[in-house]
Amino acid sequence: MPFTSEQLQYAGTAAINYFLRNDPIDQVNVARPLIKKLMEEKKPYIGGLQYVVEQLRYSNDSNFQSYFGDTQVTYNRKRTLQQVKYTWGSFHDGFGLNEDELTQNGIVMTDDKSNVPSEAEKVQLTNLLQENSETLKLGFQENFDYMLHLDGTQSATNIPGLDLLVSTVPTTSQVVGGLDQSIYTWWQNTAITGISTTTAGNLTQQMEIGWRDCTRYGGMAPNYILVGELFLDAYRLDAKNTINRTVYMKDDAEPTKLDASVGEGIRTGMYFKNVEIIWDPVMTVLDGLYAPAIPWEKRCYFLNTKFLKLRPIQGHWMINRTPPRVYDRYVHYFALTAKAALTTGKRNAHAVLSIQ
């Protein structure tokens, strides 16, 4: 017996929900370290107007004075806070199944609500929905991940990502979160670009400088290092004779393999300041798509994820949608939607470096 529209929608909802909860192809998550890290540490935000707001302390506004005896002292009214506002965006991905496509897969549709589908039809529908639902989720992750890397100028409805929040040109006149970074010098990340790799030790020395800047001005050391493959190769060569790598020995009787060229997936097995360097394969893809002035493959990001957050709008994250069939088209629709922003409350806790 054929399927009704309600039965098809129910089956599609169940399939999409399954693939949202499970990761049948884990390689996709492993190959997308930025979105994986941000989604693990996302912080929901209760929607308000069009912005996600972060409160910043940019000064202690101290009125410290020395005095003796009956010397007169003064008092001030502290002005220590500033706000940054990030526009949140809305995102969609979806697919449709028309009745001819369903028929070609051995699935018949009807408007008779009393019909019950056969077991063979259920199997055919499950196979069709499995493929569509799986690729719906993976396609959403793929393109959302691209956007989280980029500066937001690719579309008027995109949100700004890493390329703006941790800018390669942090001293130029550019508004980030509503503040012009050229005016508010405390609202600048560290950027060290065009690093020469011809002299042994120069790359690691510049990394030392960038690391200290993050710690000096950001107050905390970075906890996540993300690199493109050309930077990774340069670091491996430069570090060979200039860095004593941290080696973690196992507590059990198994021998520990010490090979800096072998990692696990995107985990390189190489460390800087006791933080593992993570290779981001997406950076190579972005170079092919956009050909930026500073190639992504040549970049390294020192990030403090305490101050870099994916902020999904509460109640609007990865929502399963089943819009009704329109009266003049025999097509059944399924979609995912989300609303979110990417924010930082401390740009000087981050750094970006690049090689020549």
C-alpha positions as CSV (number, residue, x, y, z in Angstrom):
1,M,0.0,0.0,0.0
2,P,1.3,3.6,-0.7
3,F,2.6,6.1,1.8
4,T,0.7,9.2,2.9
5,S,2.3,12.6,3.2
6,E,2.2,12.4,7.0
7,Q,3.9,9.0,7.0
8,L,6.6,10.3,4.7
9,Q,7.2,13.4,6.8
10,Y,7.4,11.3,10.0
11,A,9.9,8.9,8.4
12,G,12.0,11.8,7.1
13,T,12.0,13.5,10.5
14,A,13.1,10.3,12.2
15,A,15.9,9.8,9.6
16,I,17.3,13.4,10.0
17,N,17.1,13.2,13.8
18,Y,19.1,10.0,13.7
19,F,21.9,11.5,11.6
20,L,22.0,14.6,13.8
21,R,22.6,12.4,16.8
22,N,25.0,10.0,15.2
23,D,28.2,10.2,13.1
24,P,28.2,7.2,10.7
25,I,31.1,8.7,8.8
26,D,33.4,10.0,11.5
27,Q,36.1,11.0,9.0
28,V,34.1,14.1,8.2
29,N,34.3,15.3,11.8
30,V,37.9,14.5,12.1
31,A,38.8,16.4,8.9
32,R,37.0,19.6,10.2
33,P,38.8,20.5,13.4
34,L,37.6,24.1,13.7
35,I,33.8,23.4,13.6
36,K,34.4,20.3,15.7
37,K,36.1,22.3,18.5
38,L,33.6,25.1,18.3
39,M,30.6,22.8,18.5
40,E,32.1,20.9,21.4
41,E,32.4,24.2,23.4
42,K,29.4,26.1,22.0
43,K,27.6,28.5,24.4
44,P,23.9,29.1,23.7
45,Y,22.6,32.7,23.7
46,I,19.1,33.9,24.4
47,G,18.1,35.8,21.3
48,G,17.8,39.6,21.6
49,L,17.2,41.9,18.6
50,Q,19.9,41.2,16.0
51,Y,23.0,40.9,18.1
52,V,24.9,38.6,20.4
53,V,26.5,41.0,22.9
54,E,29.7,40.5,24.8
55,Q,30.7,42.7,27.8
56,L,34.4,43.7,27.7
57,R,36.6,45.1,30.5
58,Y,39.1,47.2,28.7
59,S,40.6,49.2,31.6
60,N,40.9,49.2,35.4
61,D,40.5,53.0,35.3
62,S,42.6,53.3,38.4
63,N,42.7,56.4,40.5
64,F,45.8,55.2,42.5
65,Q,47.7,57.9,44.4
66,S,50.3,58.2,47.0
67,Y,49.7,60.6,49.9
68,F,51.1,61.7,53.3
69,G,49.5,63.2,56.3
70,D,46.6,65.5,55.3
71,T,47.4,65.5,51.6
72,Q,44.1,65.8,49.6
73,V,43.2,62.8,47.5
74,T,40.7,62.5,44.6
75,Y,38.0,60.0,43.5
76,N,36.9,59.1,40.1
77,R,33.9,57.4,38.5
78,K,35.1,54.2,36.9
79,R,34.5,53.6,33.2
80,T,35.8,50.1,32.6
81,L,33.3,48.4,30.4
82,Q,32.7,48.3,26.7
83,Q,30.3,46.2,24.6
84,V,30.8,44.4,21.4
85,K,27.9,43.3,19.3
86,Y,28.0,40.4,16.8
87,T,25.2,39.9,14.2
88,W,23.8,36.4,14.3
89,G,22.8,34.7,11.1
90,S,20.3,32.2,9.9
91,F,21.3,29.1,8.0
92,H,19.4,26.5,6.0
93,D,20.1,23.4,4.0
94,G,17.4,21.1,2.7
95,F,16.2,18.6,0.1
96,G,13.0,17.7,-1.7
97,L,11.6,14.4,-3.0
98,N,9.2,14.6,-5.8
99,E,6.7,11.8,-6.4
100,D,8.3,10.7,-9.7
101,E,11.6,10.2,-7.8
102,L,9.8,8.3,-5.1
103,T,8.1,6.1,-7.7
104,Q,11.4,5.3,-9.4
105,N,12.6,4.0,-6.0
106,G,9.5,1.8,-5.6
107,I,7.6,4.1,-3.3
108,V,4.1,5.2,-4.1
109,M,2.4,8.2,-2.6
110,T,-1.3,8.7,-1.9
111,D,-3.6,11.2,-0.2
112,D,-5.7,8.4,1.3
113,K,-4.9,8.5,5.0
114,S,-6.2,5.0,5.6
115,N,-3.4,3.3,3.5
116,V,-0.5,1.5,5.2
117,P,2.8,1.0,3.3
118,S,4.1,-2.5,2.6
119,E,7.4,-3.7,4.2
120,A,9.1,-3.5,0.9
121,E,8.1,0.1,0.5
122,K,9.4,0.8,4.0
123,V,12.8,-0.6,3.2
124,Q,13.0,1.4,-0.1
125,L,12.0,4.6,1.7
126,T,14.5,4.0,4.5
127,N,17.4,3.6,2.0
128,L,16.4,6.7,0.1
129,L,16.0,8.8,3.3
130,Q,19.3,7.5,4.8
131,E,21.3,8.8,1.8
132,N,19.5,12.2,1.7
133,S,19.6,12.7,5.5
134,E,23.2,11.8,5.8
135,T,24.4,14.1,3.0
136,L,22.1,16.8,4.4
137,K,24.0,16.8,7.7
138,L,27.4,16.5,6.1
139,G,26.7,19.3,3.6
140,F,25.5,21.6,6.3
141,Q,28.6,21.0,8.3
142,E,30.9,21.4,5.3
143,N,29.5,24.8,4.3
144,F,29.0,26.1,7.9
145,D,32.7,25.2,8.5
146,Y,33.8,27.2,5.5
147,M,31.9,30.2,6.8
148,L,33.4,29.9,10.3
149,H,36.9,30.2,8.7
150,L,36.1,33.2,6.4
151,D,35.6,36.9,7.2
152,G,31.9,37.2,6.3
153,T,32.3,39.3,3.2
154,Q,31.4,36.4,0.9
155,S,27.6,37.1,1.4
156,A,25.5,39.8,2.9
157,T,23.9,37.2,5.2
158,N,27.0,35.4,6.3
159,I,28.4,35.8,9.8
160,P,32.1,36.8,10.2
161,G,34.4,34.0,11.1
162,L,38.1,33.4,12.1
163,D,39.5,35.5,9.2
164,L,37.9,38.7,10.7
165,L,38.0,37.9,14.5
166,V,41.7,36.9,14.3
167,S,42.7,39.2,11.5
168,T,45.9,39.1,9.5
169,V,45.7,43.0,9.4
170,P,44.5,43.9,12.9
171,T,45.7,47.5,12.9
172,T,43.8,48.6,9.7
173,S,40.5,50.5,9.9
174,Q,38.1,47.6,10.3
175,V,35.0,47.2,12.4
176,V,34.9,44.0,14.5
177,G,32.0,43.6,16.8
178,G,31.0,47.2,16.4
179,L,34.4,48.6,17.4
180,D,37.0,50.0,15.0
181,Q,40.2,48.0,15.7
182,S,42.4,50.9,14.4
183,I,41.0,53.1,17.2
184,Y,40.9,50.7,20.1
185,T,44.4,49.2,20.2
186,W,43.4,46.9,23.0
187,W,40.9,45.4,20.5
188,Q,43.6,44.0,18.2
189,N,44.9,40.4,17.9
190,T,48.5,39.6,17.3
191,A,49.5,39.1,13.6
192,I,53.0,38.1,12.5
193,T,52.9,37.5,8.7
194,G,55.5,36.9,6.0
195,I,57.8,34.9,8.3
196,S,61.0,33.8,6.5
197,T,61.9,30.1,6.9
198,T,65.3,30.3,5.2
199,T,67.1,30.8,8.5
200,A,66.9,27.9,10.9
201,G,65.1,28.8,14.2
202,N,63.5,32.0,12.8
203,L,60.0,30.4,12.6
204,T,60.0,29.0,16.1
205,Q,61.4,32.4,17.4
206,Q,58.4,34.3,15.8
207,M,56.1,31.7,17.3
208,E,57.6,32.4,20.7
209,I,56.9,36.1,20.2
210,G,53.3,35.5,19.1
211,W,52.7,33.2,22.0
212,R,54.1,35.7,24.5
213,D,51.9,38.5,23.0
214,C,48.8,36.3,23.6
215,T,49.8,35.7,27.2
216,R,51.0,39.2,27.9
217,Y,47.9,41.0,26.5
218,G,45.3,38.3,26.7
219,G,46.3,37.2,30.2
220,M,46.1,33.5,29.3
221,A,48.1,31.2,27.1
222,P,46.4,29.8,24.0
223,N,45.0,26.3,24.3
224,Y,44.4,25.4,20.7
225,I,46.8,25.6,17.7
226,L,45.4,25.3,14.2
227,V,47.7,25.2,11.1
228,G,47.6,24.8,7.4
229,E,49.8,22.1,5.9
230,L,52.5,24.3,4.5
231,F,53.0,26.0,7.9
232,L,53.0,22.5,9.5
233,D,55.7,21.3,7.1
234,A,57.8,24.4,7.8
235,Y,57.5,24.0,11.5
236,R,58.4,20.3,11.4
237,L,61.7,21.2,9.6
238,D,62.4,24.2,11.7
239,A,61.7,22.4,15.0
240,K,63.9,19.4,14.2
241,N,67.0,20.9,15.7
242,T,65.7,23.8,17.7
243,I,62.9,22.4,20.0
244,N,62.8,19.7,22.6
245,R,59.3,18.2,21.9
246,T,57.2,17.1,24.8
247,V,56.8,13.4,24.8
248,Y,54.1,11.7,26.8
249,M,55.1,8.2,28.0
250,K,52.4,5.6,28.7
251,D,52.1,4.2,32.2
252,D,51.6,0.6,30.9
253,A,54.1,-1.9,29.6
254,E,53.5,-1.0,25.9
255,P,56.5,0.6,24.2
256,T,55.9,4.2,23.2
257,K,56.6,5.1,19.6
258,L,58.6,8.3,19.2
259,D,58.0,9.5,15.7
260,A,57.2,13.2,15.1
261,S,56.0,12.4,11.5
262,V,53.2,10.2,12.7
263,G,50.1,11.5,14.3
264,E,46.5,10.4,14.3
265,G,44.2,11.9,11.6
266,I,44.5,15.7,12.0
267,R,46.5,15.3,15.3
268,T,50.0,15.8,14.2
269,G,51.9,14.4,17.2
270,M,53.9,17.7,17.3
271,Y,53.6,20.2,20.1
272,F,54.4,23.8,20.8
273,K,54.4,24.9,24.4
274,N,52.8,21.6,25.4
275,V,49.8,22.3,23.1
276,E,49.4,19.8,20.2
277,I,49.4,21.3,16.7
278,I,46.2,20.4,14.8
279,W,46.3,20.3,11.0
280,D,43.3,21.8,9.3
281,P,42.7,20.2,5.9
282,V,39.9,22.7,5.2
283,M,42.5,25.5,4.8
284,T,43.8,23.9,1.5
285,V,40.2,23.8,0.2
286,L,39.7,27.5,1.0
287,D,42.8,28.4,-0.9
288,G,41.4,26.7,-4.0
289,L,38.0,28.4,-3.6
290,Y,39.1,32.0,-2.7
291,A,42.9,32.4,-3.4
292,P,43.5,34.9,-0.5
293,A,46.5,37.2,-0.4
294,I,47.8,35.2,2.6
295,P,47.2,31.6,1.7
296,W,45.4,29.6,4.4
297,E,47.9,26.7,4.0
298,K,50.7,29.1,5.2
299,R,48.8,30.1,8.4
300,C,49.0,29.2,12.0
301,Y,46.4,30.3,14.6
302,F,47.1,30.5,18.3
303,L,43.6,30.4,19.8
304,N,42.2,30.6,23.3
305,T,38.8,28.9,23.0
306,K,37.7,30.4,26.3
307,F,37.4,33.6,24.3
308,L,36.2,32.2,21.0
309,K,32.7,30.9,21.1
310,L,30.1,29.6,18.7
311,R,26.9,31.1,20.1
312,P,23.8,29.3,18.8
313,I,20.5,31.2,19.5
314,Q,18.7,29.2,22.1
315,G,15.9,27.1,20.6
316,H,17.2,27.6,17.1
317,W,20.1,25.2,16.8
318,M,20.0,22.5,14.1
319,I,16.2,22.4,13.9
320,N,14.6,19.7,11.8
321,R,12.1,21.3,9.4
322,T,9.4,19.6,7.3
323,P,7.6,22.4,5.3
324,P,4.2,21.4,4.0
325,R,3.8,20.4,0.3
326,V,2.7,23.3,-1.7
327,Y,-0.6,23.0,-3.6
328,D,0.9,23.2,-7.2
329,R,3.9,20.9,-6.8
330,Y,4.0,17.2,-5.8
331,V,7.3,17.6,-3.9
332,H,7.9,16.8,-0.2
333,Y,10.5,19.0,1.6
334,F,13.0,18.3,4.5
335,A,15.5,20.8,5.9
336,L,17.8,21.8,8.7
337,T,18.0,25.4,10.0
338,A,20.1,27.1,12.6
339,K,20.8,30.6,14.0
340,A,24.2,31.5,15.5
341,A,27.1,33.9,15.7
342,L,30.8,33.4,16.2
343,T,32.1,35.8,18.9
344,T,35.3,36.7,20.8
345,G,35.4,38.7,23.9
346,K,39.2,39.1,24.0
347,R,40.9,39.5,20.6
348,N,44.4,40.0,22.2
349,A,44.2,36.4,23.5
350,H,44.6,35.2,19.9
351,A,47.3,35.3,17.2
352,V,47.7,34.5,13.6
353,L,51.1,33.8,12.0
354,S,52.0,33.0,8.4
355,I,55.1,32.0,6.5
356,Q,56.4,33.5,3.2
